[in-house]
Amino acid sequence: MDNQGVTTDPQLQQFIEIESQKQRFQQLVHQMTEVCWEKCMDKPGPKLDSRTEVCFVNCVERFIDTSQFILNRLEQTQRSRGTFSETMTD
Amino acid sequence: FSYFAFNNAEAAELQRLIAVEQQKAQFQAQVHNFTDVCWDKCMDKPSSKLDSRTETCLVSCLERFIDTTLTITNRFTQMVQKGAH
């Protein structure tokens, strides 16, 4: 196989892309499970009751909202106060 | 296309692209860090929407975290300057 075979094989490229996607998705699931377990699970009972389930749904959605809110806020700050990135990137 | 024979213009452009991507990655890392930190401080039980009290807390959280970083940075700088032999 020549040196260019690895980077130009479209099937391999696609395989790598799919596996990367699966990995990113799994990472997200693990992170959200940890975050929302902390917020929503009191003392674990004999089953997952509907109140906890509702909390999980809210948790994932509010986490995304929070993420977006902070992103917007930081972009706003960066636009008005150009020195922000200098203080935070060391 | 050979990977090891960039001319100066190509090398400069590649460096520029890398710097831009690094900046983007750094910014994203900051967003994720702030989200984690301020989620812990500001979110009680997640509800069906992001209420204004939580939003206010998030804004305060961001600003106070930056203030804290600056305060600690200045303090350490002072300490180092005083203690330097």
N, CA and C atoms of all chains as a GROMACS GRO file, in nm:
protein
  525
    1MET      N    1   0.085  -0.119   0.000
    1MET     CA    2   0.000   0.000   0.000
    1MET      C    3   0.089   0.124   0.000
    2ASP      N    4   0.060   0.221  -0.083
    2ASP     CA    5   0.143   0.341  -0.084
    2ASP      C    6   0.097   0.435   0.028
    3ASN      N    7   0.176   0.539   0.051
    3ASN     CA    8   0.149   0.629   0.164
    3ASN      C    9   0.014   0.698   0.154
    4GLN      N   10  -0.032   0.718   0.032
    4GLN     CA   11  -0.156   0.795   0.016
    4GLN      C   12  -0.279   0.710   0.037
    5GLY      N   13  -0.262   0.576   0.048
    5GLY     CA   14  -0.378   0.487   0.054
    5GLY      C   15  -0.465   0.513   0.175
    6VAL      N   16  -0.401   0.543   0.290
    6VAL     CA   17  -0.478   0.559   0.413
    6VAL      C   18  -0.567   0.682   0.408
    7THR      N   19  -0.513   0.793   0.359
    7THR     CA   20  -0.591   0.916   0.366
    7THR      C   21  -0.687   0.936   0.250
    8THR      N   22  -0.675   0.856   0.144
    8THR     CA   23  -0.762   0.881   0.030
    8THR      C   24  -0.864   0.770   0.009
    9ASP      N   25  -0.866   0.668   0.098
    9ASP     CA   26  -0.964   0.561   0.085
    9ASP      C   27  -1.097   0.612   0.140
   10PRO      N   28  -1.196   0.632   0.054
   10PRO     CA   29  -1.322   0.692   0.098
   10PRO      C   30  -1.400   0.604   0.196
   11GLN      N   31  -1.388   0.471   0.180
   11GLN     CA   32  -1.458   0.381   0.270
   11GLN      C   33  -1.401   0.392   0.411
   12LEU      N   34  -1.268   0.397   0.419
   12LEU     CA   35  -1.203   0.409   0.549
   12LEU      C   36  -1.236   0.543   0.613
   13GLN      N   37  -1.234   0.648   0.529
   13GLN     CA   38  -1.270   0.783   0.577
   13GLN      C   39  -1.409   0.781   0.640
   14GLN      N   40  -1.502   0.720   0.570
   14GLN     CA   41  -1.640   0.717   0.618
   14GLN      C   42  -1.650   0.636   0.746
   15PHE      N   43  -1.579   0.525   0.751
   15PHE     CA   44  -1.579   0.442   0.870
   15PHE      C   45  -1.528   0.522   0.990
   16ILE      N   46  -1.416   0.592   0.970
   16ILE     CA   47  -1.359   0.673   1.077
   16ILE      C   48  -1.457   0.781   1.121
   17GLU      N   49  -1.523   0.844   1.026
   17GLU     CA   50  -1.618   0.950   1.058
   17GLU      C   51  -1.733   0.896   1.141
   18ILE      N   52  -1.785   0.779   1.102
   18ILE     CA   53  -1.897   0.719   1.175
   18ILE      C   54  -1.855   0.680   1.316
   19GLU      N   55  -1.737   0.620   1.329
   19GLU     CA   56  -1.689   0.580   1.462
   19GLU      C   57  -1.666   0.703   1.550
   20SER      N   58  -1.612   0.811   1.491
   20SER     CA   59  -1.592   0.934   1.566
   20SER      C   60  -1.725   0.989   1.615
   21GLN      N   61  -1.824   0.985   1.528
   21GLN     CA   62  -1.958   1.034   1.563
   21GLN      C   63  -2.016   0.953   1.678
   22LYS      N   64  -2.000   0.821   1.671
   22LYS     CA   65  -2.051   0.734   1.777
   22LYS      C   66  -1.982   0.769   1.909
   23GLN      N   67  -1.851   0.792   1.902
   23GLN     CA   68  -1.775   0.824   2.022
   23GLN      C   69  -1.822   0.956   2.082
   24ARG      N   70  -1.842   1.056   1.997
   24ARG     CA   71  -1.888   1.187   2.047
   24ARG      C   72  -2.025   1.173   2.110
   25PHE      N   73  -2.112   1.096   2.049
   25PHE     CA   74  -2.246   1.077   2.103
   25PHE      C   75  -2.239   1.009   2.239
   26GLN      N   76  -2.160   0.903   2.250
   26GLN     CA   77  -2.146   0.832   2.376
   26GLN      C   78  -2.091   0.922   2.486
   27GLN      N   79  -1.993   1.003   2.448
   27GLN     CA   80  -1.935   1.096   2.545
   27GLN      C   81  -2.042   1.190   2.599
   28LEU      N   82  -2.126   1.239   2.508
   28LEU     CA   83  -2.234   1.330   2.545
   28LEU      C   84  -2.332   1.261   2.638
   29VAL      N   85  -2.368   1.138   2.607
   29VAL     CA   86  -2.462   1.062   2.691
   29VAL      C   87  -2.405   1.046   2.831
   30HIS      N   88  -2.277   1.010   2.840
   30HIS     CA   89  -2.214   0.990   2.970
   30HIS      C   90  -2.210   1.119   3.051
   31GLN      N   91  -2.174   1.228   2.983
   31GLN     CA   92  -2.168   1.356   3.052
   31GLN      C   93  -2.306   1.397   3.104
   32MET      N   94  -2.407   1.385   3.019
   32MET     CA   95  -2.543   1.426   3.060
   32MET      C   96  -2.596   1.335   3.170
   33THR      N   97  -2.564   1.207   3.164
   33THR     CA   98  -2.608   1.115   3.269
   33THR      C   99  -2.551   1.159   3.403
   34GLU      N  100  -2.422   1.191   3.404
   34GLU     CA  101  -2.358   1.232   3.527
   34GLU      C  102  -2.418   1.362   3.580
   35VAL      N  103  -2.430   1.462   3.492
   35VAL     CA  104  -2.483   1.592   3.532
   35VAL      C  105  -2.625   1.580   3.587
   36CYS      N  106  -2.710   1.509   3.515
   36CYS     CA  107  -2.852   1.505   3.552
   36CYS      C  108  -2.879   1.408   3.666
   37TRP      N  109  -2.795   1.310   3.681
   37TRP     CA  110  -2.805   1.223   3.799
   37TRP      C  111  -2.786   1.306   3.925
   38GLU      N  112  -2.684   1.393   3.923
   38GLU     CA  113  -2.658   1.480   4.037
   38GLU      C  114  -2.778   1.570   4.069
   39LYS      N  115  -2.841   1.626   3.964
   39LYS     CA  116  -2.948   1.723   3.987
   39LYS      C  117  -3.082   1.658   4.019
   40CYS      N  118  -3.107   1.543   3.962
   40CYS     CA  119  -3.244   1.489   3.964
   40CYS      C  120  -3.265   1.370   4.057
   41MET      N  121  -3.160   1.299   4.088
   41MET     CA  122  -3.177   1.178   4.167
   41MET      C  123  -3.158   1.209   4.315
   42ASP      N  124  -3.265   1.194   4.392
   42ASP     CA  125  -3.251   1.204   4.537
   42ASP      C  126  -3.202   1.068   4.587
   43LYS      N  127  -3.273   1.010   4.681
   43LYS     CA  128  -3.235   0.876   4.723
   43LYS      C  129  -3.293   0.777   4.622
   44PRO      N  130  -3.210   0.694   4.560
   44PRO     CA  131  -3.262   0.600   4.460
   44PRO      C  132  -3.363   0.505   4.523
   45GLY      N  133  -3.477   0.489   4.453
   45GLY     CA  134  -3.583   0.402   4.503
   45GLY      C  135  -3.592   0.275   4.422
   46PRO      N  136  -3.702   0.202   4.438
   46PRO     CA  137  -3.714   0.073   4.370
   46PRO      C  138  -3.742   0.086   4.220
   47LYS      N  139  -3.779   0.206   4.174
   47LYS     CA  140  -3.793   0.225   4.030
   47LYS      C  141  -3.772   0.372   3.994
   48LEU      N  142  -3.762   0.397   3.864
   48LEU     CA  143  -3.744   0.534   3.814
   48LEU      C  144  -3.881   0.597   3.803
   49ASP      N  145  -3.917   0.682   3.903
   49ASP     CA  146  -4.053   0.735   3.899
   49ASP      C  147  -4.065   0.849   3.798
   50SER      N  148  -4.189   0.884   3.769
   50SER     CA  149  -4.213   0.979   3.659
   50SER      C  150  -4.162   1.119   3.692
   51ARG      N  151  -4.158   1.154   3.822
   51ARG     CA  152  -4.107   1.286   3.860
   51ARG      C  153  -3.959   1.298   3.824
   52THR      N  154  -3.885   1.190   3.851
   52THR     CA  155  -3.743   1.188   3.818
   52THR      C  156  -3.723   1.189   3.666
   53GLU      N  157  -3.807   1.115   3.597
   53GLU     CA  158  -3.798   1.113   3.450
   53GLU      C  159  -3.822   1.250   3.391
   54VAL      N  160  -3.923   1.318   3.441
   54VAL     CA  161  -3.952   1.454   3.394
   54VAL      C  162  -3.833   1.544   3.420
   55CYS      N  163  -3.774   1.527   3.538
   55CYS     CA  164  -3.656   1.606   3.573
   55CYS      C  165  -3.542   1.581   3.475
   56PHE      N  166  -3.523   1.455   3.436
   56PHE     CA  167  -3.418   1.422   3.340
   56PHE      C  168  -3.440   1.494   3.208
   57VAL      N  169  -3.565   1.492   3.161
   57VAL     CA  170  -3.596   1.560   3.035
   57VAL      C  171  -3.565   1.709   3.046
   58ASN      N  172  -3.616   1.770   3.155
   58ASN     CA  173  -3.589   1.913   3.178
   58ASN      C  174  -3.439   1.940   3.188
   59CYS      N  175  -3.371   1.852   3.257
   59CYS     CA  176  -3.228   1.868   3.280
   59CYS      C  177  -3.151   1.878   3.149
   60VAL      N  178  -3.174   1.783   3.060
   60VAL     CA  179  -3.102   1.783   2.932
   60VAL      C  180  -3.133   1.911   2.855
   61GLU      N  181  -3.261   1.946   2.850
   61GLU     CA  182  -3.301   2.065   2.774
   61GLU      C  183  -3.245   2.192   2.837
   62ARG      N  184  -3.252   2.203   2.970
   62ARG     CA  185  -3.202   2.325   3.036
   62ARG      C  186  -3.048   2.333   3.026
   63PHE      N  187  -2.983   2.220   3.023
   63PHE     CA  188  -2.837   2.222   3.008
   63PHE      C  189  -2.799   2.279   2.873
   64ILE      N  190  -2.873   2.237   2.771
   64ILE     CA  191  -2.848   2.291   2.637
   64ILE      C  192  -2.879   2.441   2.634
   65ASP      N  193  -2.992   2.480   2.698
   65ASP     CA  194  -3.027   2.622   2.706
   65ASP      C  195  -2.917   2.700   2.777
   66THR      N  196  -2.869   2.645   2.888
   66THR     CA  197  -2.764   2.713   2.966
   66THR      C  198  -2.638   2.730   2.883
   67SER      N  199  -2.599   2.623   2.815
   67SER     CA  200  -2.482   2.626   2.729
   67SER      C  201  -2.495   2.738   2.625
   68GLN      N  202  -2.609   2.742   2.561
   68GLN     CA  203  -2.635   2.842   2.458
   68GLN      C  204  -2.635   2.983   2.517
   69PHE      N  205  -2.696   2.996   2.634
   69PHE     CA  206  -2.703   3.125   2.700
   69PHE      C  207  -2.563   3.179   2.731
   70ILE      N  208  -2.479   3.091   2.784
   70ILE     CA  209  -2.342   3.131   2.819
   70ILE      C  210  -2.263   3.163   2.693
   71LEU      N  211  -2.281   3.084   2.589
   71LEU     CA  212  -2.213   3.111   2.462
   71LEU      C  213  -2.250   3.250   2.411
   72ASN      N  214  -2.379   3.280   2.409
   72ASN     CA  215  -2.423   3.411   2.361
   72ASN      C  216  -2.365   3.523   2.445
   73ARG      N  217  -2.366   3.503   2.577
   73ARG     CA  218  -2.318   3.603   2.670
   73ARG      C  219  -2.168   3.631   2.650
   74LEU      N  220  -2.091   3.523   2.635
   74LEU     CA  221  -1.947   3.538   2.614
   74LEU      C  222  -1.917   3.606   2.483
   75GLU      N  223  -1.991   3.572   2.378
   75GLU     CA  224  -1.971   3.637   2.249
   75GLU      C  225  -2.000   3.785   2.260
   76GLN      N  226  -2.108   3.817   2.334
   76GLN     CA  227  -2.145   3.956   2.358
   76GLN      C  228  -2.033   4.031   2.429
   77THR      N  229  -1.982   3.969   2.535
   77THR     CA  230  -1.874   4.029   2.613
   77THR      C  231  -1.751   4.050   2.527
   78GLN      N  232  -1.720   3.950   2.443
   78GLN     CA  233  -1.601   3.958   2.359
   78GLN      C  234  -1.613   4.072   2.259
   79ARG      N  235  -1.737   4.092   2.209
   79ARG     CA  236  -1.756   4.197   2.110
   79ARG      C  237  -1.739   4.334   2.173
   80SER      N  238  -1.792   4.353   2.296
   80SER     CA  239  -1.788   4.487   2.356
   80SER      C  240  -1.658   4.513   2.429
   81ARG      N  241  -1.600   4.405   2.486
   81ARG     CA  242  -1.481   4.422   2.566
   81ARG      C  243  -1.369   4.336   2.509
   82GLY      N  244  -1.297   4.386   2.411
   82GLY     CA  245  -1.201   4.305   2.338
   82GLY      C  246  -1.094   4.242   2.421
   83THR      N  247  -1.066   4.294   2.542
   83THR     CA  248  -0.956   4.243   2.624
   83THR      C  249  -0.993   4.116   2.697
   84PHE      N  250  -1.118   4.070   2.687
   84PHE     CA  251  -1.162   3.953   2.763
   84PHE      C  252  -1.072   3.835   2.734
   85SER      N  253  -1.046   3.808   2.607
   85SER     CA  254  -0.972   3.687   2.571
   85SER      C  255  -0.829   3.693   2.624
   86GLU      N  256  -0.775   3.814   2.641
   86GLU     CA  257  -0.639   3.823   2.691
   86GLU      C  258  -0.630   3.780   2.835
   87THR      N  259  -0.734   3.811   2.914
   87THR     CA  260  -0.726   3.778   3.056
   87THR      C  261  -0.753   3.631   3.081
   88MET      N  262  -0.820   3.565   2.989
   88MET     CA  263  -0.869   3.431   3.018
   88MET      C  264  -0.793   3.321   2.947
   89THR      N  265  -0.703   3.356   2.859
   89THR     CA  266  -0.643   3.250   2.778
   89THR      C  267  -0.499   3.220   2.817
   90ASP      N  268  -0.461   3.245   2.942
   90ASP     CA  269  -0.325   3.210   2.984
   90ASP      C  270  -0.326   3.076   3.059
   91PHE      N  271   0.040   1.628  -0.432
   91PHE     CA  272   0.060   1.721  -0.322
   91PHE      C  273   0.152   1.656  -0.219
   92SER      N  274   0.267   1.718  -0.197
   92SER     CA  275   0.362   1.662  -0.103
   92SER      C  276   0.346   1.731   0.032
   93TYR      N  277   0.346   1.652   0.138
   93TYR     CA  278   0.325   1.711   0.270
   93TYR      C  279   0.447   1.783   0.324
   94PHE      N  280   0.562   1.759   0.268
   94PHE     CA  281   0.684   1.809   0.331
   94PHE      C  282   0.758   1.914   0.252
   95ALA      N  283   0.692   1.975   0.155
   95ALA     CA  284   0.762   2.073   0.074
   95ALA      C  285   0.680   2.200   0.062
   96PHE      N  286   0.638   2.256   0.178
   96PHE     CA  287   0.566   2.383   0.174
   96PHE      C  288   0.660   2.495   0.134
   97ASN      N  289   0.611   2.587   0.054
   97ASN     CA  290   0.688   2.709   0.038
   97ASN      C  291   0.648   2.803   0.152
   98ASN      N  292   0.714   2.918   0.159
   98ASN     CA  293   0.692   3.009   0.272
   98ASN      C  294   0.547   3.056   0.282
   99ALA      N  295   0.488   3.085   0.167
   99ALA     CA  296   0.350   3.135   0.166
   99ALA      C  297   0.254   3.028   0.219
  100GLU      N  298   0.275   2.903   0.175
  100GLU     CA  299   0.188   2.794   0.221
  100GLU      C  300   0.206   2.770   0.370
  101ALA      N  301   0.331   2.774   0.416
  101ALA     CA  302   0.358   2.751   0.557
  101ALA      C  303   0.293   2.860   0.642
  102ALA      N  304   0.302   2.983   0.597
  102ALA     CA  305   0.242   3.095   0.671
  102ALA      C  306   0.091   3.080   0.678
  103GLU      N  307   0.031   3.041   0.565
  103GLU     CA  308  -0.114   3.024   0.561
  103GLU      C  309  -0.158   2.912   0.654
  104LEU      N  310  -0.081   2.803   0.651
  104LEU     CA  311  -0.115   2.690   0.737
  104LEU      C  312  -0.106   2.730   0.885
  105GLN      N  313   0.000   2.806   0.918
  105GLN     CA  314   0.014   2.854   1.056
  105GLN      C  315  -0.104   2.940   1.097
  106ARG      N  316  -0.147   3.023   1.003
  106ARG     CA  317  -0.261   3.112   1.031
  106ARG      C  318  -0.386   3.030   1.056
  107LEU      N  319  -0.410   2.929   0.971
  107LEU     CA  320  -0.528   2.844   0.987
  107LEU      C  321  -0.524   2.771   1.121
  108ILE      N  322  -0.406   2.720   1.157
  108ILE     CA  323  -0.391   2.650   1.284
  108ILE      C  324  -0.420   2.743   1.400
  109ALA      N  325  -0.370   2.867   1.393
  109ALA     CA  326  -0.393   2.964   1.500
  109ALA      C  327  -0.542   2.994   1.516
  110VAL      N  328  -0.612   3.006   1.404
  110VAL     CA  329  -0.756   3.032   1.409
  110VAL      C  330  -0.829   2.916   1.474
  111GLU      N  331  -0.794   2.793   1.434
  111GLU     CA  332  -0.860   2.676   1.491
  111GLU      C  333  -0.831   2.664   1.640
  112GLN      N  334  -0.706   2.696   1.678
  112GLN     CA  335  -0.670   2.690   1.820
  112GLN      C  336  -0.753   2.789   1.901
  113GLN      N  337  -0.770   2.908   1.844
  113GLN     CA  338  -0.850   3.009   1.913
  113GLN      C  339  -0.994   2.963   1.930
  114LYS      N  340  -1.048   2.903   1.825
  114LYS     CA  341  -1.184   2.851   1.831
  114LYS      C  342  -1.195   2.743   1.938
  115ALA      N  343  -1.098   2.654   1.941
  115ALA     CA  344  -1.100   2.545   2.038
  115ALA      C  345  -1.091   2.600   2.179
  116GLN      N  346  -1.006   2.700   2.198
  116GLN     CA  347  -0.989   2.761   2.330
  116GLN      C  348  -1.119   2.826   2.377
  117PHE      N  349  -1.185   2.895   2.285
  117PHE     CA  350  -1.312   2.960   2.318
  117PHE      C  351  -1.416   2.856   2.355
  118GLN      N  352  -1.426   2.750   2.278
  118GLN     CA  353  -1.521   2.643   2.308
  118GLN      C  354  -1.492   2.581   2.442
  119ALA      N  355  -1.364   2.561   2.474
  119ALA     CA  356  -1.328   2.504   2.604
  119ALA      C  357  -1.375   2.595   2.716
  120GLN      N  358  -1.361   2.726   2.695
  120GLN     CA  359  -1.407   2.823   2.796
  120GLN      C  360  -1.558   2.812   2.816
  121VAL      N  361  -1.631   2.804   2.705
  121VAL     CA  362  -1.777   2.793   2.714
  121VAL      C  363  -1.814   2.669   2.793
  122HIS      N  364  -1.750   2.557   2.764
  122HIS     CA  365  -1.782   2.432   2.834
  122HIS      C  366  -1.750   2.443   2.982
  123ASN      N  367  -1.635   2.503   3.013
  123ASN     CA  368  -1.595   2.518   3.152
  123ASN      C  369  -1.694   2.605   3.229
  124PHE      N  370  -1.729   2.719   3.170
  124PHE     CA  371  -1.825   2.807   3.234
  124PHE      C  372  -1.960   2.739   3.251
  125THR      N  373  -2.002   2.665   3.150
  125THR     CA  374  -2.131   2.595   3.159
  125THR      C  375  -2.129   2.500   3.277
  126ASP      N  376  -2.021   2.423   3.292
  126ASP     CA  377  -2.012   2.329   3.404
  126ASP      C  378  -2.016   2.401   3.538
  127VAL      N  379  -1.928   2.501   3.552
  127VAL     CA  380  -1.917   2.574   3.678
  127VAL      C  381  -2.048   2.641   3.716
  128CYS      N  382  -2.107   2.714   3.623
  128CYS     CA  383  -2.226   2.794   3.654
  128CYS      C  384  -2.353   2.709   3.660
  129TRP      N  385  -2.355   2.598   3.591
  129TRP     CA  386  -2.466   2.504   3.606
  129TRP      C  387  -2.473   2.456   3.751
  130ASP      N  388  -2.358   2.420   3.807
  130ASP     CA  389  -2.356   2.374   3.946
  130ASP      C  390  -2.404   2.481   4.043
  131LYS      N  391  -2.360   2.605   4.018
  131LYS     CA  392  -2.393   2.714   4.111
  131LYS      C  393  -2.536   2.763   4.098
  132CYS      N  394  -2.588   2.761   3.976
  132CYS     CA  395  -2.713   2.833   3.950
  132CYS      C  396  -2.836   2.746   3.928
  133MET      N  397  -2.816   2.622   3.892
  133MET     CA  398  -2.931   2.539   3.859
  133MET      C  399  -2.972   2.456   3.979
  134ASP      N  400  -3.094   2.480   4.029
  134ASP     CA  401  -3.148   2.393   4.133
  134ASP      C  402  -3.207   2.271   4.063
  135LYS      N  403  -3.335   2.246   4.082
  135LYS     CA  404  -3.397   2.136   4.008
  135LYS      C  405  -3.436   2.189   3.869
  136PRO      N  406  -3.390   2.125   3.763
  136PRO     CA  407  -3.424   2.173   3.629
  136PRO      C  408  -3.575   2.171   3.606
  137SER      N  409  -3.626   2.281   3.553
  137SER     CA  410  -3.770   2.289   3.527
  137SER      C  411  -3.793   2.300   3.377
  138SER      N  412  -3.916   2.335   3.340
  138SER     CA  413  -3.953   2.328   3.198
  138SER      C  414  -3.900   2.445   3.116
  139LYS      N  415  -3.845   2.546   3.184
  139LYS     CA  416  -3.778   2.650   3.109
  139LYS      C  417  -3.672   2.719   3.193
  140LEU      N  418  -3.588   2.798   3.126
  140LEU     CA  419  -3.482   2.871   3.193
  140LEU      C  420  -3.541   3.002   3.245
  141ASP      N  421  -3.571   3.008   3.378
  141ASP     CA  422  -3.637   3.127   3.429
  141ASP      C  423  -3.538   3.242   3.448
  142SER      N  424  -3.593   3.360   3.470
  142SER     CA  425  -3.508   3.481   3.472
  142SER      C  426  -3.416   3.484   3.592
  143ARG      N  427  -3.458   3.420   3.703
  143ARG     CA  428  -3.371   3.417   3.820
  143ARG      C  429  -3.244   3.336   3.789
  144THR      N  430  -3.263   3.224   3.718
  144THR     CA  431  -3.148   3.143   3.680
  144THR      C  432  -3.059   3.217   3.581
  145GLU      N  433  -3.122   3.286   3.485
  145GLU     CA  434  -3.043   3.361   3.387
  145GLU      C  435  -2.961   3.469   3.455
  146THR      N  436  -3.022   3.539   3.550
  146THR     CA  437  -2.950   3.643   3.624
  146THR      C  438  -2.831   3.581   3.696
  147CYS      N  439  -2.854   3.466   3.757
  147CYS     CA  440  -2.747   3.396   3.828
  147CYS      C  441  -2.635   3.359   3.731
  148LEU      N  442  -2.670   3.314   3.612
  148LEU     CA  443  -2.568   3.275   3.514
  148LEU      C  444  -2.482   3.394   3.474
  149VAL      N  445  -2.545   3.507   3.453
  149VAL     CA  446  -2.471   3.629   3.417
  149VAL      C  447  -2.377   3.667   3.531
  150SER      N  448  -2.429   3.668   3.654
  150SER     CA  449  -2.347   3.699   3.771
  150SER      C  450  -2.233   3.601   3.783
  151CYS      N  451  -2.264   3.475   3.760
  151CYS     CA  452  -2.164   3.370   3.770
  151CYS      C  453  -2.047   3.396   3.676
  152LEU      N  454  -2.077   3.423   3.551
  152LEU     CA  455  -1.974   3.454   3.452
  152LEU      C  456  -1.888   3.571   3.497
  153GLU      N  457  -1.954   3.680   3.535
  153GLU     CA  458  -1.882   3.803   3.570
  153GLU      C  459  -1.798   3.785   3.695
  154ARG      N  460  -1.855   3.720   3.798
  154ARG     CA  461  -1.780   3.699   3.923
  154ARG      C  462  -1.664   3.603   3.902
  155PHE      N  463  -1.682   3.506   3.813
  155PHE     CA  464  -1.573   3.412   3.787
  155PHE      C  465  -1.456   3.484   3.722
  156ILE      N  466  -1.488   3.572   3.629
  156ILE     CA  467  -1.383   3.651   3.564
  156ILE      C  468  -1.315   3.744   3.665
  157ASP      N  469  -1.398   3.810   3.749
  157ASP     CA  470  -1.342   3.897   3.855
  157ASP      C  471  -1.247   3.818   3.944
  158THR      N  472  -1.291   3.698   3.984
  158THR     CA  473  -1.211   3.613   4.071
  158THR      C  474  -1.078   3.578   4.005
  159THR      N  475  -1.085   3.540   3.879
  159THR     CA  476  -0.962   3.506   3.807
  159THR      C  477  -0.865   3.624   3.805
  160LEU      N  478  -0.918   3.742   3.777
  160LEU     CA  479  -0.834   3.862   3.773
  160LEU      C  480  -0.773   3.890   3.910
  161THR      N  481  -0.857   3.881   4.015
  161THR     CA  482  -0.810   3.908   4.151
  161THR      C  483  -0.696   3.814   4.188
  162ILE      N  484  -0.717   3.685   4.162
  162ILE     CA  485  -0.616   3.587   4.198
  162ILE      C  486  -0.490   3.608   4.115
  163THR      N  487  -0.506   3.638   3.987
  163THR     CA  488  -0.391   3.663   3.900
  163THR      C  489  -0.309   3.780   3.954
  164ASN      N  490  -0.378   3.889   3.986
  164ASN     CA  491  -0.308   4.007   4.038
  164ASN      C  492  -0.236   3.976   4.168
  165ARG      N  493  -0.304   3.903   4.256
  165ARG     CA  494  -0.247   3.867   4.385
  165ARG      C  495  -0.119   3.787   4.368
  166PHE      N  496  -0.126   3.685   4.282
  166PHE     CA  497  -0.010   3.602   4.258
  166PHE      C  498   0.104   3.681   4.196
  167THR      N  499   0.069   3.770   4.105
  167THR     CA  500   0.171   3.854   4.041
  167THR      C  501   0.242   3.936   4.147
  168GLN      N  502   0.161   3.994   4.239
  168GLN     CA  503   0.219   4.072   4.350
  168GLN      C  504   0.313   3.987   4.432
  169MET      N  505   0.267   3.868   4.467
  169MET     CA  506   0.346   3.779   4.552
  169MET      C  507   0.479   3.745   4.486
  170VAL      N  508   0.471   3.714   4.357
  170VAL     CA  509   0.592   3.678   4.284
  170VAL      C  510   0.687   3.797   4.277
  171GLN      N  511   0.632   3.915   4.251
  171GLN     CA  512   0.717   4.033   4.240
  171GLN      C  513   0.783   4.066   4.373
  172LYS      N  514   0.708   4.052   4.482
  172LYS     CA  515   0.765   4.081   4.614
  172LYS      C  516   0.870   3.978   4.650
  173GLY      N  517   0.843   3.852   4.616
  173GLY     CA  518   0.929   3.744   4.662
  173GLY      C  519   1.047   3.715   4.571
  174ALA      N  520   1.054   3.783   4.456
  174ALA     CA  521   1.160   3.752   4.360
  174ALA      C  522   1.294   3.799   4.411
  175HIS      N  523   1.395   3.707   4.408
  175HIS     CA  524   1.529   3.743   4.458
  175HIS      C  525   1.622   3.769   4.342
   0.00000   0.00000   0.00000
